[in-house]
Amino acid sequence: MTPPDTALLDLASRHGVATEFDDWTGRRVPVAAETLIAVLSALGVPASTAAECDEALRKVDRARWARSLPPTIVSTAGGETAFWVHVTHGDPAHLWIRLEDGTVRSGLRQLENLTPPFNLDGRLVGEATFAVPADLPPGYHRLHLSSGDTEASAALIVTPAWLGLPARMGHGRTWGLATQLYSVRSERSWGVGDLTDLTDLAVWSASRHGAGYVLVNPLHAAAPTRPMEPSPYLPTSRRFVNPLYLRVEAITEYGDLPKRRRLRRLRADLRARTRDLDAIDRDAAWEAKRKALKMVFRVPRSAGRELSYAAFRDRRGAALDDFAIWCALAETYGADWHDWPAELQHPESPAVAAFAEKNRAAVDFHRWMQWQLDEQLTATQAAAVQAGMALGVMHDLAVGVHPNGADAWAMQDVLALGVTAGAPPDEFNQLGQNWSQPPWRPDQLDEQEYRPFRELIAHVLRHAGGVRIDHIIGLFRLWWIPQGAPPDAGTYVRYNHEAMIGIVALEAQRANAVVVGEDLGVVEPWVRDYLRGRGILGTSILWFEQDEYHGGPLAAEHWREYCLSSVTTHDLPPTAGYLAGSHVRLRDSLGLLTRSADEEMADDRRAQEAWLAELRRVGLLDDATDTVASDNSGAVGQENSDSEAVIAALYRYLGRTPSRLLALALPDALGDPRTQNQPGTTDEYPNWRVPLSDSTGRPVLLEDVFADARAAALCEVLREITGT
């Protein structure tokens, strides 16, 4: 590791790049010069030599003084926010604000600023400071400046001071099912759980058991090519949805299809080919469903339906066109746009326009599928609310996108190239994680007035009563890993969290939705306080809730109120598997441990015993009740009679906490022991391909869930403890 010099350290700090950080053990770690140089390069800043660092520092100063206004000003409703203005020294500055509704506000208050003028190529530039009025309404406004011959404007984003929970929830709390939709298959779905299955699951849990929401995995789009990426957290686009989740028969034009028998045969053949597979076969499902969707796509639409389709295209605009064109290109040239002919590697290329014109039907097919997804998502949310859910569907927003995918191609100017996002080593992922996703460039988000981020959040909330934001800490700082380096050779890059969190709160307020931030892992202590202060809920997983002062489990009364709490998460085995120690054995078999399996198993056993003792202390578990396998030697598919009682007691414990939202993992309702995802792996384990199963590991269908006494009993536990 090469230690950085002073100029490199200064340059990194000026661009929000951490030069040192505290690891998960609390140890202060300096960042190598090689890492800083690579990360700065991804930000468009050459820094490999002392001369480049000096020149880059000069450019930073010149660029700031050359601007009349910041590109984006972010304020919080109810408070004044200061911002700078640059004009020719001695010239007056006239400022006014045009609100979203067209109202004009002037008379901004000037604050004291004693900064001396800057010599910019012989012109003295003076700096003044003004305050955004505290009484502006939340919204996307515009600030205007006039000074001499200078006319300039900047985005002014006023964000809500507090989001909290929707008024329709009152002062109570509610519970919901957490599910990986692709794994929840029914008799009528096409090998993969779909939006009709999600609708039915929501209606069942709400009408029969009082659930207030259903939390679903990210439904983001995957590349429409083989092999289809299995991870919902590595999508080709977060701005669009995977058509694999469409229910073909729910499309309006299906009723006018002249060859429905052929379509039904496609589904029957798919079921015959996949019936005995103990895995989700996305490729087989997409091959059959794509053929069926093509048949429905060709059915003539009524005049009213054509108007509806046109309105959808207008609403989604150029982003929809870019996505549909990318999909058609991927079907022709492959899913990695870096391997396409050079003239097709940027969406604004004339060659791309020529391709789209030549392949109009193929492009329109992908636009049409997004329209159908929009309609089915609308119907799902409406059905969930009509069934009695306070929130309805809570969607999940992944951290980023595939580096070779549609969003990376369409947004090359706002994503950082040459680095990937990930996570540093922590207690549960001791080698760190590389998610292979290009991160947002904070400087370009600012330059583009956060429009790409604003549109993303608005899209994910369009059909939702809530959103879970995976790794919400990444909106404060994100771990960047230089290309080719191991995960532990990265560093943090800071974002304008006032802007990022503020925009999330503004869009959620407009959608009347709740926001849950997944704030697990290595987190700066003040961040959770900040999120709580803005009315963003955190996430608590029972196994991770430890008393940092006294050791052992954190007593229920000390858990957070503004929080979504659950026993487990998709990155751990379901509770039956966790009690059996399968997470330790799995990580050991995959070489993901940094110490012996015996040590890990002993620590895991001690942690479980501590929780069993806590359950007994509060009277939720009999003294005679133990875990699945007292020596943690249990295997998948093995379960003793105590497991069900322990799982129920763990969920009852959530009822002792003040948390406003509680989540029941659907696999726990069935006693399913199998892990959905093992972080730090790709194909070493069948991540995101494990079907929903019962306590023996046998795959089950959604109809089986509705009739399952164990699932009903655990849902009733959640109804009882939330009072719904």
N, C-alpha and C positions, 0 to 999 in steps of 0.2 A: 504494500500500500504506500503510495507516494503522498506525503503531507502537502496540502495546498499552500501557496504563498498568499501574502496579504491581499494583493489585487484580485486574485481568484476568489478568495473568501468574500471580499467586498462585493464583487460582481454577482456572486451567487446569492448573497443576502438581498441585493437590490432587486433580484428577480424572484424572490420568495423561495429559493432553494435552500434547504437546511444544510448547514455545514457540520452539524453534530446533532445527536438525538439521544433520548433515553430509551433503552431497549426494555423488553418486558420484565426483566429482573431489576430495573432501576439503574442499570449501569450506563454511564455517559459514553457514547460511541462517536468518535470523530469520523467524518466521511472522507474517503480517499479522493485525491485530486482527479484521478481518472473518472470517477463517478460524476463529480461536479462538472467536468468538461463535457462528458457525454450528455448529461441532462441539459446543460446550457445550450448545447448544439441542437437538441430537440426543440428548444425554445427559439431557435434561429439566432443564437448568440455565439459567434466563434470565440473560443477561450483557451485554445491549446497552447498559446505562447503568452509571454508577458506583454508583448506588444499588442496582441489581439485583445487581451484583458483591458489594457489602458484605453485602447480605441473604443471598445465596447462601453466602458464607463463614460467616456466623453459623449457617446451617442445617446446614452440614457438621459443625461442632463439636457442635451440639445433637443431631444425629442419632446421632453416634458415642456420646456420653455417655448418651443415652436407651436404648441397647441394653445388655442384661445380658451378651451374648456376641456375638462376631462371627457373621455368618450361616453362614459356612463356615470351618473350620479345616483346613489342609492340612499334613500332616507326611510326612516321608520315613522309611521303615523303617530302623532302626538308629541314628537320631539323635533327640535331643530337640528339640522345637519349642515355642517360647514363644508364649503367647496371653494376651490380656487378659480380665479379668472386671470388670464394673461392678456394685457393690452399694451400698446406702445406707451412707454413711460410718460406719465402726465396726462394721457387721454382719459376722458370719462368713460365709464362702462354703464350701458343701459341694459337692464335685464328684465325679462318677463317670462311667465310660464303659461303655456297653453295646455289645459287639462284635457283628458280623454273626451270629455263631453263638449269640448269647444270653448269652455270658459277661459278667460284670460285673467291672470293674476300678475300684478306688478308691485313695485314698492318693496323689493326684497331688502332685508336689513343687512347693512355692511358691518363686518367685524374688523377689529384691529389686526393689521398684518404689517410687520416691520421688516419683512424680507427685502434686502437690497435688490435693485434691478439687475438683470442679466444681459450681458452683451451678446446678442445673437447676430453675428455677421455685421456688426456696426450699428445695429438697431438696439436701443435699450428697451428691454421688455420689463414692465412692472407687473407685480402680482398683487391682487386684491382678494379678499375673502368675504364671501357672502353666506347667508344662512337660508336654507330651505325652510319655508314657514311650517310651523308645527301643525297647522290645521288643515293641511292638504289631505284629500281623501286618498285611500290606497288606489293605485292604478299605474298605468304606463303613460306618463305625461312627457312634455318636451320643454326644455329650457332654451331660451333664445337670448343671444347677446348681440348688441350693436355698439360699435366703438369706432369712430372715424370711418374709414373705408371698410372696416372689418364687419362681416356678418357671420355668425356661427350659431350652431345649436347642438344640443346634447340630449341624450335620453335621460329622463328623470323618473326613476322607479320608486314609488312610495309603497312600502310594504306594511302589512298589518303588524301591530306590536304584539298581538296575541292571537293564536289560532284556536287551540283547545279542541273540544269535542262538539259536534253539531248539536244545535239546540234540541233536535228531536230525540236525543238520548237522555235529556233531562239531567238529573244529578245521579242517576244510577249507573250501573255497569252492565256489560253484556259479554257473551261468549260467542265464539265461532269455531268452525272447523278449519283446520289448515290442511291443504291437500296439494299433491302433485297431480294436476289434472290428467296428463297423459297416461298415468298409471290407473286411472279410475275408468275402466271400460264397462260397457253395458252390452246387453243382448243386441242392440241396434247400432252401436257405434262401429266404426271402421278400423278396428284393431288398436285404436288409440282413444282415450277419453276425449270428448269434444264438448262444445258449448251447450248442447242439449243435455249432456250428462251433468255439466256444471249447474245448469238450471234446475234439473231434477234433484241434485244433491242439496242445493240451496233451499228449494221448496220443502224437501223432506226434513231437513234439520230445523228449519224455521217453524213449519206448521206442526210438526210432531214433538219437537223438543225445545222450542223457544230460542233457537240460535239467532244472533243479531247480525252475523256476517259470515262470509266464507272467504278465507284467505287462500289465494291460488298462486301457484308458481308463475314466474314471468311467462306471458303468452307471446313474447316478442317473436318476430319473424326469423326463420332459419332460411338458409339458401335452398332453393327448390331443386337441388341436385343430389345425386348419390355420391357418397353416403351423407345422409342428413345429419347435421350436428346434433347430438343428443342433449347437450347441456342447454337448459333454458337460460342459463346465465352467461352464455357465449353466443348471443344472437348475431345474425347478419345485420339486423336493424332493430333499434328500440322504438322507432317511430311508427312501425307497422307490426302487424300481427301474423302469426303463422297460420296459413290456410289449412294446415293439417287439423286444426281445431274446428273446422266447419262441419256442420251436420248437413250433408247433401240434401236429404229429404226435407229439410226445413226451409230451403230456398223457395221463394214464391213460384218461380218458373218451373220447379220440379213437377207441379201439378199438370203442366201442359206438355210435359215430355212425352213424345210418342212411343219411345222405346224403354219404358220403365222396367220391363222384364229383363232387358240386357243389363241395366244398372243394378238390379237386385242380384243378378248372377255374378256381377263383379264383386259385390260384397260377400256373397256366399263363398265364392272361390277364395277370397282373402281369408275368411274365417277358417276354411278347411286347411289352408296352408299354414296358418299361424296358431291353430287351436292348441297344439301340443307344445308350443314354444314357451319356455319359462322366461320370457323376456319381451320387451316392447320392440317390435320390428317397425321402426318408422319408415324405412325404405319401402317395404312391402305395402304398408298402409298408404303411403303417399302415391305410389305407383297406381294403385287401384283407385284411390280417391281422385287423383288428378284426371284420370280418364273419365270418371263420372262427372266431375266438375266441368270438363270440356263439353260433355254432352248437354249439360244444363245451360252453359254459357251460350250455346248456339240457338237456344230457344228464343224466338222473337219476344220482345218485351212490349207491354202496353205503353200508351203515350204517357200515362202517369208515372209508370216505372222509369221510363227514359228521363223524365224530368227529375225524378229523385236521384238517378245515377248522375246526371249532369250537375246537380247541386252538390253531390258528394265530391265530384272531381274539382269543382270550383273551390270548395272549402279546403281541400287538402293541397291544391295548387301544384307548384313545381316540385315539392317534396315527393308527392305521389308519382309524378312523371319520372323523376330520377329513380325512384325505387323500382317501378315497373320496368323501366328500360334496363336497369342493372339485372333484374331477374331474367329478362329475355336474353341479355348478353351472357349471363352465367350459364344458361341452358345451351348456348351456342359454343362458348369458349371455355367453360369451366368456372368454378366458383371463386377462383383467386384472380382478382383483377390485375394483380401485378404481372401475371403471365399472359395477359391479353396483348394484342398488337398495340404498339406505343400510342397510336392515334386514338385508341379507345379508352385510355387509362385516365381520362378526365371527363366529367360529365358535360363540360362546356365545349368539348371538341366538335368541330363540324362533322367529323366521322361518326360521332355518337348520334348526332341529329339525323344523319343519313341512314344509319342503321335503324333508328326508331321509325323513320318514315317507311322504310322497306319492310319492316316487320310489325306493322301497325296492329295486326290481329293478336300476335303474341304479346305485345306490350299491353294491349287493352285487356287481355285475359287476366293479367296480374293486377291491373287496376280494378277490374270487376270483382275479383276475389276479395280485395280489401273492402269494397263496398258491402259485399255480403257479410264479411266479418263485422263491419260496423253495425249492420242491421241486427245480426244475431247477438252481439254484445249488448246492444240496446235492449233487446228483448230479455236477455238473461237478467240484467240489472232490474228491469221493471218487474219481472216475475218474482225476484228475490224480495223486493220491497213489498209487493202486493201480498206475499206470503207472510209478511209480518216482520221482516228484518229491519232493524233500525238503520243499518248501514248498507247492507247488500253485499256486493262483491268488493273485496279489498284486493286490488291488483298489486303485483310485485314489480319493482323497477330494478333491473340488473345494473351493476356498476358500469359496464361498458359494452363494447361490441367487438365482433370478430375483426382482426386486423385486415383480413382479405375480403370483407363483406361489403354490403350495400352502403351502410352509413359511412364506413371508412373511405369508400370511393367517392361518395357524394359530398363529404365534409372534410376533404383533405386539408383545407385551409384552417380548420379550427381544432383538429386533432394532432397530437404530437407524434411525429414519426421518429423511429430510432430508439424508442423506449416502450416499455409495457407497464401496465399497472399491476400491482400485486399487494402483498402484505409481508412485513418483516417477520422473522421468527417469533413465535409465541409459545405458550405452554402446550397448546394442542397441535400446533404445526411447527415443529421445532426446526425445520429446515427453511421455513418461510414459504410463501406461495407466489407463483407467477401466473397471473390470469391471462396473459398473452393479449391483453386489450390495450389499444392506444388510448391514452388519457386525453381529456380536454386540455387544451392550451389556455391557461387562465388569461394570458394577455390577449388572445384572440377572442375569447368570450367577451371581454371588456370592449374590445374594438367593435364587435358586432352587436353591442347593446344586449348581450345575453339572449338574442333571439333564438338560436338553436336550442338552448336550454329551456327557455320559456315555452317553445312549441312542444318540446318533449314532455314536460310536466303537464301541460294542458291536454296532450293526447292521452297520456296514461290515466288521467282523471276523468276523461270524457264519459266513460261508462262505469263509474265507480263511486262507492260511498267512502272509499279510503284507499290509501296507497302505502305499502311498505317499501321503504327505500333501503335496498341492500347496501351495507357498508356506508351508512350516511356520514361517517367520519370522513369519507372521501370528498365531501363538500367543504371540508375545512382544510384538510391536507391529505395528499394521496402519495402512496409509496411508488416511486418511479424506478424502474429497473432498466439499466442500459441493455440494449440488444446484445444477446450472447452472454451476459453476466448471470451468475446465480442469484436467486431471490434475495440473499442476505447482503448483496453488494449494491443495494439501491440507496435511495434517500427520499426524504419527504419534500414535496412541493406544495406550497400553500396556495389556497384559493381565497377569493373574497367571500367569506362565509356569510357576511351580512347580505350580499347580493344573492348567493345561491339559496340559503335558507329562507331569505325574504321572499324570493320568487316562488319557492315551493309553498310558503304560507299564503301568498297572494292567490295563486292558482287554486289551492285547496279551499280557500275562503269562497272563491267564486263558484266552485263546484259543490260547496256545502259538504266537504269531505274531511275526514280525519287523516293525519299523517303519522305513520309509525316509522321511526328510524331504527334500523338494526345497528346498535351501538356497542357491539361486542368486540372483543379483542383488545389491542393496545389503544387506549383512549386517553388523551390528555384530560385530567380531572375537570377542568373548567368547561369542557365541551358539553358534558351532560347537563351541567347547570345552565348553560346558554340555551340548549334545546328546550329544557323545561321552562325557561323564562319566555320562550317564544311560543309555547303551547304545542310543541312537537313531542309526541310520545316516544319513549325509549322502548327497549326490548330486554326482558329478563328471562333467562333460561334457568330453571331450577338448579341444575347441577353446577352452574357457574356462580350462583349467588352465595358468596362466602363473606363471613364477618371478618373484615380486614384487621380489626383491633383485637378480637378475642379468639379468632380461628373458628373453624367449623361452619356449619350452615348459618346463613343470615336469617334471623327470626322473622317470621312472616310479617309482623307488624312494622318492620323496618324496611320492607320493600317499597318501591316507588309507586305513587298513586297514578301518575301520568305515564302509563307503561302498558305494553302488551306482554303478558306473562304466560309462559308455557313450561311444560316439563322438558320438552326436547325440541330439536330443530332438525331441518333436513340435512345438516352437515354432521349429525350424530345418528347412531342407530335409533330406531324406535325404542321406546322404553323397555320392552321385553328383551330386546337384544342388548341394550345397555346394561341391564341388570345381570345379564349372562356374561358380561365382559367381552362381547364380540368386537367392540371398538378397539380394544387393546390387541387382541389376536389379529385382527385385520391389519392394523398399522404395522404390527410386527412382521407379518407375512409379506408386506409390501415394502419393507425396509424404510419405514418412515419414522422409526424411533431413534433417538440419540442416546438411549440407555437401554439396559436389558429389559426384556419382556417381563421377567419376574419382578423387577423393581416397579415397572409401570403397573403391573397387576396388583401388587401389594398396596401401592398408593391408591389405586382405583377402589380396591376393596375397603380401605380405610375410609375413603370418601363416602362410599355407599353405606357403610355401617354408621357413619355420623348422621346421614340423612334418615336411616331407619330409627336411630335413637331419637332424632328430632320428631319424627312422626309418632313415636311412642310417647314422648314427653307431652305432646299436645293432645294425646288421646285418640289419634287416628289409626293406630295400628296395635294389634295385640302383641304381647311379649313373645308369643309362640311363632308369630309370622316372620318368615325370612325371605331372602331373595330367591331367584330362580335356581341358582347354583352357588352354594355357600363358599365353594373354592374357586368360583369363577371359571369353572371348566365346562360350563354348558355350551351347547352348539346350537346353531340355527335349527329351528324346528323342535327344540326341546324346551318344555315348559312344565313347571310343577304347579300344584294347586295354589301356592302362595302368590304367584306372579300377578294374577288378576287383582288380588286384594291389595298388593303393594302399589300397583299402578293406580287403582282407584283412590288409595290414600294419598298418593302424591298429588293427584289432581284436586282432591279435597283440600289439601294444604294450600293450593292456590287461592281457595276461597277465604283463607285466613288473612290474605294480603289485602292491601287497599287498592291494588291494581284495577284500573277501570275497564281494561279489555283482557279477557282470558282466552287462550287458544287451546283447543284439543286437536292434537295431530290425529288425522283419520287412521293411520296405521295403528296408533295406540288403542283406538276404539275397538279394533279387531284383534289385538294382541300380535300383530305382524312384527316379526323380529328382524327383518332384513333391512340393511342400510341402503338408502337411496343414493347417497353420494359420499365418497371418501375424498376430502380435500387433499390436494397434492398429487392426484393421479388423473389419468385420462382413460386409457384403455386397459390399464392394469387391473381395473375393477369395472364391472358393467354399470358405471355411474349413469343415473337418470334413465335406466332401462329396466328397472325392477318393477314388475306389476304389483298392484295392491294384492296383499295375501292375507290369509288367516293365521292363527297362532301356530299352525304346523308348517307354514311356508308355502301353502297351496294357493295359487292365484284364485281370486274371487272376482265376481262381477258386481256392478252397482246394485243390481236387484238383490244380490245376496246381502249386501250391507243393509238394505232397507228391512230385511227380515231377520237380521242378526240380533239375538237377545243381548249379547255382550255389548255390542255397539250401542243399542238402545239404553242399556243400563248406565253406561259411562256418560252418554249424552245427558241423561237425567241427573247425573251427579253435577254436571256443569249447570244445568237449568236450576237445580236446587241452590247451589252456592252463589249464583248471581241473582237469584230472585226473579228470573224471567219466565 
